[in-house]
Amino acid sequence: MTASDELKAKLQKEITEEEQSRLFPKLVSSIFQVAESGVDDPDLLEEMFLQLLDALLLQEDFAIINQIVLKLRAMEDRPGMGGIRRLKASFVEKMGEEQRLVRVADVLRTARPGVLADIGRYLASLQPSTQPILLDVLETLDAPEHRLVLCDVIAEFCRVNATDVIQRLSSERPMTVRDMVYVLERAQHPDRMQFFGRVLKHRNLAVRLDVMGTIARGRSTESRRLIAEALKDENAQVRVQAARLLPEYDREQAYLELNSVVRGKEFRRRSPEEQASFYTALGSTGLPAAISLLTQMLAEKAQLWNRARVLEDKLLAVHGLAGVQSIQSYKALQAVTEDRSQPSEVLVAARRALGETKRKLFGDAAPPETT
């Protein structure tokens, strides 16, 4: 009788499971028994391990490769195991050859989350001299979680030599520059802030904007200084990004700096979008002083000669309260929507901000009653 497709599939699955769960572990165990008993031809033993390495790479079984490395490390410290020491060095060197790392990258692109840790351990076993190849391989990856696996390994190697990483800070690819900034920060390179300052002057605006968030995640005094300096950048998008990031550091210091900017003589000449963004950032500090300032702006009475300016200030204050996203700001916005003395433009903006604040704070739940 001809086997059905279902039976063929079942048998194929059993063969694959047998190969992965039993055959390779037995093969590894047998080879180590040969290695421990001693062989007359060390080159032959190296060839056996090399063929095993390539077979495991084809099977995408990084867990067993990592076990081999750990076993070799444990054996090389025993007395009279000089041959094993050479074998381990040769095995790790072969693991880091370009064609094999290209294969690792191919697996990494489609790897399941559970395999990422095994691949990371594989790469961490390599020598720092493989860093240039890893950087080239990094350029072929797109998914952030896959790039992160390589970046964490490169960061460790960067502690030995950061030259290749620093050179790539001048890349035109925002993703590459962002990753190099991450690597230098994770490696705690002593001159990293100097390099980050150069990156913030990059001719590619997309690079500068993308990297600012990475720099801000450092939360250090030096990185905060760089972000604060960006408030004076010639590009409006950079200034807005800096304003958004500053409250994530010290809220009180951010309030003082942002308030100084919005009170400056030049601020009125900036675009309405930038002004609104700065007030939103000011409100996001959540400080009582910020909320008090914004409510005072909303309470100001317009006169015939300053009606346009007061209306602008009130709309900016609404943006500021929208940035607070607290119960207090919710109640303040609700009070504005119920104040019929406010201009229609302010009422419309306040309703929009109230709805957004409600969604952020309560979701589908009912907000608390105001008194």
C-alpha positions as CSV (number, residue, x, y, z in Angstrom):
1,M,0.0,0.0,0.0
2,T,1.2,3.5,-0.8
3,A,1.8,5.6,2.3
4,S,-0.6,8.5,2.7
5,D,0.6,12.1,2.8
6,E,-0.3,12.3,6.5
7,L,1.8,9.2,7.3
8,K,4.7,10.6,5.2
9,A,4.5,13.9,7.1
10,K,4.4,12.0,10.4
11,L,7.4,9.9,9.6
12,Q,9.4,12.9,8.4
13,K,8.6,14.7,11.6
14,E,9.7,11.7,13.7
15,I,13.0,11.5,11.7
16,T,13.6,15.2,12.2
17,E,13.0,14.9,16.0
18,E,15.2,11.9,16.2
19,E,17.9,13.7,14.4
20,Q,17.7,16.8,16.6
21,S,17.0,15.3,20.0
22,R,19.1,12.1,19.9
23,L,21.4,11.8,16.9
24,F,23.4,15.1,17.4
25,P,23.8,14.8,21.2
26,K,25.0,11.2,20.7
27,L,27.4,12.3,18.0
28,V,28.8,15.1,20.2
29,S,29.2,12.7,23.1
30,S,31.1,10.2,21.0
31,I,33.4,12.9,19.6
32,F,34.2,14.1,23.1
33,Q,35.0,10.6,24.2
34,V,37.5,10.4,21.4
35,A,39.0,13.7,22.4
36,E,39.3,12.8,26.0
37,S,40.9,9.4,25.2
38,G,43.6,11.2,23.1
39,V,44.2,11.0,19.4
40,D,47.5,10.7,17.4
41,D,46.3,13.1,14.7
42,P,45.1,16.5,16.2
43,D,44.4,17.8,12.8
44,L,41.9,15.0,12.2
45,L,40.2,15.9,15.5
46,E,39.9,19.5,14.5
47,E,38.4,18.5,11.2
48,M,35.8,16.4,13.0
49,F,34.8,19.3,15.2
50,L,34.7,21.6,12.2
51,Q,32.4,19.3,10.3
52,L,30.2,19.0,13.4
53,L,30.1,22.8,13.7
54,D,28.9,23.2,10.1
55,A,26.3,20.5,10.5
56,L,24.9,22.1,13.6
57,L,24.8,25.5,11.9
58,L,22.8,23.9,9.1
59,Q,20.5,22.4,11.7
60,E,20.3,25.9,13.4
61,D,21.2,24.2,16.7
62,F,23.1,26.9,18.6
63,A,22.3,25.4,21.9
64,I,24.5,22.3,21.2
65,I,27.3,24.5,19.8
66,N,27.3,26.5,23.0
67,Q,27.5,23.3,25.0
68,I,30.5,22.3,23.0
69,V,32.3,25.5,23.7
70,L,31.5,25.2,27.5
71,K,32.7,21.6,27.5
72,L,36.0,22.6,25.8
73,R,36.5,25.4,28.2
74,A,36.0,23.0,31.1
75,M,38.4,20.5,29.7
76,E,41.2,22.9,28.7
77,D,41.9,23.7,32.3
78,R,42.7,20.1,33.2
79,P,46.4,19.1,33.5
80,G,47.8,17.7,30.3
81,M,45.1,19.1,28.1
82,G,47.2,21.4,25.9
83,G,45.7,19.7,22.8
84,I,42.2,20.6,24.0
85,R,43.3,24.2,24.5
86,R,44.4,24.4,20.9
87,L,41.2,22.6,19.8
88,K,39.0,25.1,21.6
89,A,40.9,28.1,20.2
90,S,40.6,26.6,16.7
91,F,36.9,25.8,17.1
92,V,36.1,29.4,18.3
93,E,38.2,30.9,15.5
94,K,36.2,28.9,13.0
95,M,32.9,30.0,14.6
96,G,33.9,33.6,13.9
97,E,34.8,33.2,10.2
98,E,32.9,35.4,7.8
99,Q,30.9,32.7,5.9
100,R,29.7,31.2,9.2
101,L,28.7,34.5,10.6
102,V,26.7,35.2,7.4
103,R,24.9,31.9,8.1
104,V,24.2,33.0,11.6
105,A,22.7,36.3,10.2
106,D,20.5,34.3,7.9
107,V,19.2,32.3,10.9
108,L,18.9,35.4,13.0
109,R,16.5,37.1,10.5
110,T,13.9,34.4,11.0
111,A,14.8,33.2,14.5
112,R,12.1,32.6,17.1
113,P,12.5,34.7,20.3
114,G,13.6,31.6,22.2
115,V,16.5,31.1,19.8
116,L,17.8,34.7,20.1
117,A,19.4,34.0,23.5
118,D,21.3,31.0,22.1
119,I,22.5,33.0,19.1
120,G,23.6,35.7,21.5
121,R,25.7,33.2,23.5
122,Y,27.2,31.9,20.3
123,L,28.3,35.4,19.3
124,A,29.6,36.2,22.8
125,S,32.0,33.3,22.6
126,L,33.8,34.8,19.7
127,Q,37.0,36.8,19.8
128,P,37.0,40.6,19.8
129,S,38.9,40.5,16.5
130,T,35.6,39.5,14.8
131,Q,34.1,42.9,15.5
132,P,34.6,44.3,11.9
133,I,32.8,41.2,10.5
134,L,30.0,41.6,13.1
135,L,29.6,45.2,12.1
136,D,29.2,44.3,8.5
137,V,26.7,41.6,9.4
138,L,24.8,44.1,11.4
139,E,24.2,46.2,8.3
140,T,22.2,43.3,6.7
141,L,19.7,43.1,9.6
142,D,16.5,45.2,9.8
143,A,14.5,44.1,12.8
144,P,15.5,46.0,16.0
145,E,15.4,42.9,18.2
146,H,17.8,41.1,15.8
147,R,20.1,44.0,15.7
148,L,20.1,44.3,19.5
149,V,21.5,40.8,19.8
150,L,24.6,41.8,17.7
151,C,24.9,45.2,19.3
152,D,25.1,43.8,22.8
153,V,28.0,41.5,21.7
154,I,29.7,44.3,19.8
155,A,29.5,46.5,22.9
156,E,31.5,44.0,24.9
157,F,34.1,43.8,22.2
158,C,34.1,47.6,22.0
159,R,35.7,47.7,25.5
160,V,38.8,46.3,23.8
161,N,38.8,48.4,20.7
162,A,36.3,51.0,19.7
163,T,37.9,52.3,16.5
164,D,35.5,50.6,14.0
165,V,32.5,51.6,16.0
166,I,33.6,55.2,16.2
167,Q,34.2,55.3,12.4
168,R,30.6,54.2,11.7
169,L,29.2,57.2,13.7
170,S,29.6,59.2,10.4
171,S,27.3,56.8,8.5
172,E,24.4,58.3,6.6
173,R,22.1,55.5,7.9
174,P,20.1,56.6,11.0
175,M,19.8,53.0,12.2
176,T,23.6,52.4,12.0
177,V,24.4,55.6,13.9
178,R,21.8,54.9,16.5
179,D,23.2,51.4,17.1
180,M,26.7,52.8,17.4
181,V,25.6,55.3,20.0
182,Y,23.9,52.4,21.9
183,V,27.1,50.4,21.7
184,L,29.3,53.2,23.0
185,E,26.8,53.9,25.8
186,R,26.5,50.3,26.8
187,A,30.3,49.9,26.7
188,Q,30.7,53.1,28.8
189,H,33.4,54.4,26.5
190,P,35.1,57.2,28.4
191,D,34.9,59.6,25.4
192,R,31.4,58.7,24.3
193,M,29.8,62.1,25.2
194,Q,32.4,63.8,23.0
195,F,31.4,61.5,20.1
196,F,27.7,62.0,20.8
197,G,28.1,65.7,20.6
198,R,29.5,65.3,17.1
199,V,26.6,63.1,16.1
200,L,24.2,65.8,17.2
201,K,25.9,68.0,14.5
202,H,25.4,65.4,11.8
203,R,24.4,66.8,8.4
204,N,21.6,64.3,8.1
205,L,18.6,65.6,10.2
206,A,17.1,62.2,10.4
207,V,20.2,60.9,12.0
208,R,20.3,63.6,14.6
209,L,16.6,63.2,15.6
210,D,16.9,59.4,15.7
211,V,20.0,59.5,17.9
212,M,18.7,62.0,20.4
213,G,16.3,59.4,21.9
214,T,19.1,56.9,22.2
215,I,21.4,59.4,23.9
216,A,18.6,60.4,26.3
217,R,18.1,56.8,27.5
218,G,21.6,57.1,29.1
219,R,20.0,59.4,31.8
220,S,23.4,60.7,32.7
221,T,24.3,64.3,33.6
222,E,26.5,64.5,30.4
223,S,23.7,63.2,28.1
224,R,21.3,65.7,29.7
225,R,23.7,68.5,29.0
226,L,23.8,67.5,25.3
227,I,19.9,67.5,25.1
228,A,19.7,70.8,26.9
229,E,22.2,72.4,24.4
230,A,19.9,71.2,21.6
231,L,17.3,73.6,22.7
232,K,19.4,76.3,20.9
233,D,19.8,74.3,17.7
234,E,19.2,76.0,14.5
235,N,16.7,73.4,13.4
236,A,13.2,73.6,14.8
237,Q,12.7,69.8,14.8
238,V,15.8,69.3,16.9
239,R,14.7,72.0,19.4
240,V,11.2,70.3,19.7
241,Q,12.8,66.9,20.2
242,A,15.0,68.3,22.9
243,A,12.1,69.9,24.7
244,R,10.2,66.6,24.7
245,L,13.1,64.7,26.1
246,L,14.2,67.1,28.9
247,P,11.4,66.4,31.3
248,E,12.4,62.7,31.4
249,Y,15.5,63.8,33.3
250,D,15.0,66.3,36.1
251,R,11.5,67.8,35.9
252,E,12.2,70.8,38.0
253,Q,15.3,71.7,36.0
254,A,13.4,71.0,32.7
255,Y,10.7,73.4,33.8
256,L,13.1,76.2,34.5
257,E,14.9,75.8,31.2
258,L,11.7,75.4,29.1
259,N,10.0,78.4,30.9
260,S,13.1,80.5,30.2
261,V,12.7,79.6,26.5
262,V,9.0,80.4,26.2
263,R,9.5,83.7,28.0
264,G,12.3,84.7,25.7
265,K,11.8,87.5,23.1
266,E,12.6,85.2,20.2
267,F,10.0,82.6,21.1
268,R,7.0,84.6,19.6
269,R,8.8,84.5,16.2
270,R,8.8,80.7,16.0
271,S,6.1,78.6,14.2
272,P,2.8,77.9,16.0
273,E,3.6,74.2,15.9
274,E,7.0,74.7,17.7
275,Q,5.4,77.0,20.3
276,A,2.7,74.4,21.0
277,S,5.3,71.6,21.4
278,F,7.3,73.6,23.9
279,Y,4.2,74.3,26.0
280,T,3.2,70.6,25.8
281,A,6.7,69.7,27.1
282,L,6.4,72.4,29.8
283,G,3.1,70.8,31.0
284,S,4.6,67.3,30.9
285,T,6.8,68.2,33.8
286,G,3.6,68.0,35.9
287,L,4.9,70.5,38.4
288,P,2.5,72.6,40.4
289,A,4.3,75.7,39.1
290,A,3.7,74.6,35.5
291,I,0.0,74.0,36.1
292,S,-0.4,77.3,38.0
293,L,1.3,79.2,35.1
294,L,-1.0,77.6,32.5
295,T,-4.2,78.2,34.5
296,Q,-3.1,81.9,35.0
297,M,-2.7,82.2,31.2
298,L,-6.2,80.8,30.7
299,A,-7.7,83.2,33.3
300,E,-6.2,86.3,31.6
301,K,-8.8,88.8,30.3
302,A,-8.4,90.1,26.8
303,Q,-8.5,93.8,26.0
304,L,-9.1,95.4,22.6
305,W,-5.4,96.0,22.0
306,N,-4.1,92.5,23.1
307,R,-6.9,90.2,22.0
308,A,-4.9,88.3,19.5
309,R,-1.9,87.8,21.8
310,V,-4.2,86.6,24.7
311,L,-5.9,84.1,22.4
312,E,-2.6,82.7,21.3
313,D,-1.5,82.4,24.9
314,K,-4.7,80.6,25.9
315,L,-4.4,78.1,23.1
316,L,-0.8,77.5,24.1
317,A,-1.9,77.0,27.7
318,V,-4.4,74.3,26.5
319,H,-1.5,72.5,24.8
320,G,0.4,72.7,28.0
321,L,-2.5,71.2,30.1
322,A,-2.8,68.5,27.6
323,G,0.8,67.6,28.2
324,V,0.3,67.2,32.0
325,Q,-2.0,64.2,31.7
326,S,-3.1,64.2,35.4
327,I,-6.3,64.4,37.3
328,Q,-5.6,68.0,38.1
329,S,-5.1,68.9,34.5
330,Y,-8.2,66.9,33.5
331,K,-10.3,69.0,35.9
332,A,-8.6,72.2,34.7
333,L,-9.5,71.4,31.1
334,Q,-13.0,70.5,32.0
335,A,-13.4,73.8,33.8
336,V,-12.2,75.6,30.6
337,T,-14.8,73.7,28.5
338,E,-17.6,74.9,30.9
339,D,-16.4,78.5,30.9
340,R,-18.6,80.3,28.3
341,S,-16.5,83.5,28.6
342,Q,-13.6,81.7,26.8
343,P,-13.2,82.3,23.0
344,S,-14.7,79.6,20.8
345,E,-11.3,78.6,19.5
346,V,-10.2,77.9,23.1
347,L,-13.3,75.9,23.9
348,V,-12.8,73.7,20.8
349,A,-9.1,73.1,21.6
350,A,-10.0,72.4,25.3
351,R,-12.6,69.8,24.4
352,R,-10.2,68.1,22.1
353,A,-7.5,68.1,24.8
354,L,-10.0,66.9,27.4
355,G,-11.0,64.0,25.3
356,E,-7.4,63.0,24.7
357,T,-6.5,63.3,28.4
358,K,-9.5,61.2,29.3
359,R,-8.4,58.4,27.0
360,K,-4.9,58.5,28.3
361,L,-6.0,58.5,32.0
362,F,-9.1,56.4,32.1
363,G,-9.4,54.5,28.9
364,D,-13.0,53.3,28.8
365,A,-13.5,53.8,32.5
366,A,-15.6,56.7,33.8
367,P,-13.6,59.6,35.1
368,P,-14.1,60.9,38.7
369,E,-16.8,63.5,39.3
370,T,-15.5,67.1,39.6
371,T,-16.6,69.4,42.4
